Amino acid sequence: MTTLKIPVSIKILLTAVLFMNTGSFMIMPFLAIYLSENLHFSSLEIGTVLTTILISQRGLPLITGFIGDHGSHTVHIVLGVIIRGLGFCLFIVAKKFEFVVFSAFFIGLVGALFDPSVTAFFASQEENVRKKTFTYFNQVLNTGVIIGPLIGASLVKLGPIYPFSIAGISMLVLACAVYMYRNQYPATIKDNKKILDSVKYTFSNKHFLAFISVMILFWIMFAQLNISFPLKAYALTKNKELVSSIFIANGITGLLFMFFLRGLFIKLNPIIMVKIGVLIMGFAIAMIPIIPSIYWVLCCVCLYTLGETMVLPAGEMAVAQFSTNKPAGLFFGMFQTSWALGGSIGNYFGAWLSKFHYAVWPWLIYFVIGVIAFVIFHSIQKKMEAENETLQIQSHQKLWENQ
């Protein structure tokens, strides 16, 4: 009987993820407001800064994940933490738009190094342990979403640079701890194939390519957590500290939902969870303009979080499944690239639509996006199930012929 016990090495990496996400969410809830209210950036400049973080964090993993498969995921994890600490510290002195964009690139670069390498370690586990690990991964991320904004809200009262200062120092301390435990990380499958063969193998998986293409629609909706939701909350309350309540509600409900959903993640095809999740998210966003109240927005955030909690871990489980126990860095790198593309569209789209946040129609667009994503994910699921049935029939026929 297969054990579902999480190895100590994986627990160490989950702890590192907790500290990384806590440090990030000390900053992210207040970043759009800081750029708008303190630095007086335009909506285009705000979208550019957020997109720079996103592209460097989610676009470069296509390269860094591939390099990690052929080199060392451990080195990428250590470097990633150090670079994020330096990026946060640069924000303290960055005032001009160009310098802020440069600092944003450094903050995002860590994701390109850290995220695909950590998920490659998780994907290297046996299937049931891997699924359970990804559910804990989601809970750790949500814990950081809860703790980070609480710390950030306390620090921002002292001054806008304090969250950046403390987050930067925390990342450098974490880098030392991550380096000390480097020898305890689990082994991953090293890719010994030629570069062209590795790329051909990944790009030959048509269902995987279709999956990450449709995930772009999810990332468009997911980006609104960092832009449309905070801006809407601030427009309703004119209170910067209250903006953090969106992320705290998101983190707490995500943490709680995972306790109830963990069994479903282990039992069900992850694409089923993904398709239902995107539909719930689209519906939740569309409900926001119904009542002009921060409390109603928080209720919508909780429903949105249910969908998000279904999609994020299930999406990573699906990617690990698509990699079929092969080196997973490139697969997760491409998954992150879809995040970069969809999130970039979502940033600019959200920044523009926020000008009309009192109207209903901008929010309904996200519902349409959710419905389209649901329909296409459902189609992918059915095609994969049909192919698996055909393969099983062929396998049984061969066994019968050989007997």
VENCOR-V858206 format. One record per residue. RES is the residue in one letter. PSI is psi in radians with two decimals (NA if undefined). D_CENTER is the distance of its C-alpha to the mean C-alpha in whole Angstrom. Layout:
res = [RES & RES]
psi = [PSI & PSI]
d_center = [D_CENTER & D_CENTER]
//
This chain:
res = [M & T & T & L & K & I & P & V & S & I & K & I & L & L & T & A & V & L & F & M & N & T & G & S & F & M & I & M & P & F & L & A & I & Y & L & S & E & N & L & H & F & S & S & L & E & I & G & T & V & L & T & T & I & L & I & S & Q & R & G & L & P & L & I & T & G & F & I & G & D & H & G & S & H & T & V & H & I & V & L & G & V & I & I & R & G & L & G & F & C & L & F & I & V & A & K & K & F & E & F & V & V & F & S & A & F & F & I & G & L & V & G & A & L & F & D & P & S & V & T & A & F & F & A & S & Q & E & E & N & V & R & K & K & T & F & T & Y & F & N & Q & V & L & N & T & G & V & I & I & G & P & L & I & G & A & S & L & V & K & L & G & P & I & Y & P & F & S & I & A & G & I & S & M & L & V & L & A & C & A & V & Y & M & Y & R & N & Q & Y & P & A & T & I & K & D & N & K & K & I & L & D & S & V & K & Y & T & F & S & N & K & H & F & L & A & F & I & S & V & M & I & L & F & W & I & M & F & A & Q & L & N & I & S & F & P & L & K & A & Y & A & L & T & K & N & K & E & L & V & S & S & I & F & I & A & N & G & I & T & G & L & L & F & M & F & F & L & R & G & L & F & I & K & L & N & P & I & I & M & V & K & I & G & V & L & I & M & G & F & A & I & A & M & I & P & I & I & P & S & I & Y & W & V & L & C & C & V & C & L & Y & T & L & G & E & T & M & V & L & P & A & G & E & M & A & V & A & Q & F & S & T & N & K & P & A & G & L & F & F & G & M & F & Q & T & S & W & A & L & G & G & S & I & G & N & Y & F & G & A & W & L & S & K & F & H & Y & A & V & W & P & W & L & I & Y & F & V & I & G & V & I & A & F & V & I & F & H & S & I & Q & K & K & M & E & A & E & N & E & T & L & Q & I & Q & S & H & Q & K & L & W & E & N & Q]
psi = [2.33 & 2.29 & 2.58 & 0.30 & 2.34 & 2.17 & 2.67 & -0.68 & -0.67 & -0.64 & -0.65 & -0.77 & -0.65 & -0.64 & -0.72 & -0.71 & -0.70 & -0.83 & -0.64 & -0.81 & -0.61 & -0.79 & -0.70 & -0.73 & 0.01 & -0.37 & -0.90 & -0.67 & -0.45 & -0.01 & -0.85 & -0.69 & -0.71 & -0.77 & -0.61 & -0.87 & -0.65 & -0.76 & -0.14 & 0.73 & 2.64 & 2.95 & -0.61 & -0.74 & -0.69 & -0.81 & -0.63 & -0.74 & -0.84 & -0.64 & -0.57 & -0.78 & -0.79 & -0.79 & -0.75 & -0.61 & -0.65 & -0.25 & -0.77 & -0.40 & -0.36 & -0.60 & -0.84 & -0.63 & -0.70 & -0.74 & -0.69 & -0.65 & -0.61 & -0.25 & -1.93 & 2.01 & -0.51 & -0.79 & -0.71 & -0.67 & -0.83 & -0.82 & -0.68 & -0.77 & -0.74 & -0.79 & -0.67 & -0.69 & -0.75 & -0.65 & -0.76 & -0.71 & -0.62 & -0.56 & -0.40 & -0.66 & -0.14 & 2.11 & -0.69 & 2.65 & -0.80 & -0.70 & -0.64 & -0.72 & -0.73 & -0.76 & -0.68 & -0.64 & -0.72 & -0.70 & -0.71 & -0.52 & -0.53 & -0.67 & -0.61 & -0.55 & -0.80 & -0.89 & -0.92 & -0.49 & -0.74 & -0.81 & -0.49 & -0.68 & -0.75 & -0.72 & -0.32 & -0.14 & 2.81 & 2.65 & -0.91 & -0.68 & -0.68 & -0.81 & -0.76 & -0.69 & -0.74 & -0.51 & -0.68 & -0.63 & -0.79 & -0.70 & -0.66 & -0.73 & -0.75 & -0.58 & -0.72 & -0.60 & -0.52 & -0.88 & -0.76 & -0.95 & -0.58 & -0.79 & -0.78 & -0.70 & -0.61 & -0.71 & -0.60 & -0.38 & -0.51 & -0.45 & 2.67 & -0.36 & -0.22 & -0.74 & -0.68 & -0.72 & -0.90 & -0.70 & -0.73 & -0.80 & -0.72 & -0.70 & -0.67 & -0.62 & -0.74 & -0.65 & -0.70 & -0.76 & -0.74 & -0.70 & -0.67 & -0.59 & 0.22 & -0.54 & -0.13 & -0.03 & 2.60 & 2.80 & 2.49 & 2.81 & 2.09 & 2.38 & 1.93 & 0.05 & 2.81 & 2.68 & -0.82 & -0.67 & -0.69 & -0.75 & -0.75 & -0.72 & -0.79 & -0.78 & -0.15 & -0.19 & 1.60 & -0.60 & -0.64 & -0.76 & -0.71 & -0.71 & -0.88 & -0.42 & -0.76 & -0.50 & -0.36 & -0.67 & -0.68 & -0.77 & -0.52 & -0.78 & -0.68 & -0.59 & -0.39 & -0.30 & -0.51 & -0.12 & -1.08 & -0.75 & -0.88 & -0.71 & -0.66 & -0.76 & -0.71 & -0.64 & -0.56 & -0.56 & -0.43 & 0.53 & 1.98 & -0.67 & -0.63 & -0.40 & -0.60 & -0.34 & -0.50 & -0.79 & -0.59 & -0.76 & -0.72 & -0.77 & -0.79 & -0.83 & -0.63 & -0.70 & -0.77 & -0.75 & -0.63 & -0.55 & -0.66 & -0.45 & -0.24 & -0.75 & -0.68 & -0.67 & -0.67 & -0.58 & -0.68 & 2.77 & 2.20 & -0.48 & -0.49 & -0.78 & -0.68 & -0.82 & -0.65 & -0.68 & -0.75 & -0.58 & -0.74 & -0.74 & -0.80 & -0.72 & -0.73 & -0.76 & -0.68 & -0.41 & -0.27 & -0.77 & -0.03 & -0.76 & 2.15 & 1.23 & 2.43 & -0.54 & -0.63 & -0.71 & -0.72 & -0.63 & -0.74 & -0.65 & -0.70 & -0.74 & -0.74 & -0.72 & -0.59 & -0.82 & -0.77 & -0.71 & -0.47 & -0.66 & -0.82 & -1.00 & -0.63 & -0.64 & -0.74 & -0.62 & -0.70 & -0.71 & -0.78 & -0.65 & -0.72 & -0.58 & -0.24 & 0.92 & 0.36 & 2.97 & 2.18 & -0.11 & -0.76 & -0.68 & -0.84 & -0.51 & -0.74 & -0.62 & -0.75 & -0.57 & -0.68 & -0.59 & -0.76 & -0.78 & -0.91 & -0.71 & -0.63 & -0.79 & -0.76 & -0.65 & -0.91 & -0.70 & -0.81 & -0.70 & -0.68 & -0.81 & -0.36 & -0.34 & -0.39 & 0.53 & -0.29 & -0.23 & 2.86 & -0.68 & -0.61 & -0.61 & -0.52 & -0.43 & -0.68 & -0.54 & -0.73 & -0.73 & -0.76 & -0.72 & -0.79 & -0.79 & -0.75 & -0.84 & -0.77 & -0.72 & -0.68 & -0.72 & -0.76 & -0.77 & -0.81 & -0.69 & -0.71 & -0.72 & -0.69 & -0.74 & -0.71 & -0.68 & -0.75 & -0.76 & -0.67 & -0.71 & -0.78 & -0.67 & -0.74 & -0.67 & -0.70 & -0.70 & -0.71 & -0.68 & -0.61 & -0.30 & NA]
d_center = [33 & 29 & 28 & 24 & 25 & 22 & 23 & 24 & 22 & 19 & 19 & 20 & 16 & 15 & 17 & 16 & 12 & 13 & 15 & 13 & 10 & 14 & 15 & 12 & 13 & 16 & 16 & 13 & 15 & 18 & 17 & 18 & 21 & 22 & 22 & 24 & 27 & 27 & 27 & 28 & 26 & 26 & 23 & 23 & 23 & 20 & 18 & 19 & 18 & 14 & 14 & 16 & 13 & 10 & 13 & 14 & 10 & 9 & 12 & 14 & 13 & 15 & 18 & 17 & 15 & 19 & 21 & 19 & 20 & 24 & 24 & 22 & 19 & 20 & 21 & 18 & 16 & 19 & 20 & 16 & 17 & 20 & 19 & 16 & 19 & 21 & 19 & 19 & 23 & 24 & 22 & 25 & 28 & 26 & 28 & 28 & 26 & 26 & 26 & 23 & 21 & 22 & 20 & 17 & 17 & 18 & 15 & 12 & 14 & 13 & 10 & 12 & 14 & 12 & 9 & 11 & 14 & 13 & 11 & 15 & 16 & 15 & 16 & 19 & 20 & 23 & 21 & 22 & 21 & 17 & 17 & 17 & 15 & 12 & 13 & 14 & 11 & 9 & 12 & 12 & 9 & 11 & 14 & 13 & 12 & 15 & 17 & 16 & 17 & 20 & 21 & 20 & 22 & 25 & 25 & 25 & 28 & 30 & 28 & 25 & 25 & 25 & 21 & 21 & 24 & 23 & 19 & 21 & 23 & 21 & 19 & 22 & 23 & 20 & 21 & 24 & 23 & 21 & 24 & 26 & 25 & 24 & 27 & 25 & 22 & 22 & 24 & 22 & 23 & 24 & 25 & 28 & 29 & 30 & 27 & 28 & 28 & 25 & 23 & 26 & 25 & 21 & 22 & 25 & 22 & 23 & 21 & 18 & 18 & 19 & 16 & 13 & 16 & 15 & 11 & 12 & 14 & 11 & 9 & 12 & 12 & 9 & 10 & 13 & 11 & 12 & 15 & 17 & 17 & 18 & 20 & 22 & 22 & 24 & 26 & 27 & 28 & 28 & 27 & 24 & 24 & 23 & 20 & 19 & 20 & 17 & 14 & 17 & 17 & 14 & 13 & 17 & 17 & 13 & 15 & 18 & 17 & 16 & 19 & 21 & 18 & 18 & 21 & 20 & 17 & 20 & 23 & 21 & 20 & 16 & 17 & 19 & 16 & 14 & 17 & 18 & 14 & 14 & 18 & 17 & 15 & 17 & 20 & 19 & 18 & 22 & 23 & 22 & 26 & 28 & 29 & 29 & 28 & 25 & 26 & 25 & 22 & 21 & 22 & 20 & 17 & 17 & 18 & 15 & 13 & 15 & 13 & 10 & 11 & 12 & 10 & 7 & 9 & 12 & 10 & 9 & 13 & 14 & 13 & 15 & 18 & 18 & 19 & 22 & 22 & 22 & 20 & 17 & 15 & 16 & 15 & 11 & 12 & 13 & 10 & 8 & 11 & 11 & 8 & 10 & 13 & 12 & 10 & 13 & 15 & 14 & 14 & 18 & 19 & 18 & 20 & 23 & 22 & 22 & 26 & 27 & 25 & 28 & 29 & 27 & 27 & 24 & 22 & 23 & 22 & 18 & 20 & 22 & 18 & 17 & 21 & 21 & 17 & 19 & 22 & 21 & 19 & 22 & 24 & 22 & 22 & 26 & 26 & 25 & 27 & 30 & 30 & 29 & 32 & 34 & 33 & 34 & 38 & 38 & 38 & 40 & 43 & 43 & 43 & 46 & 48 & 48 & 49]
//
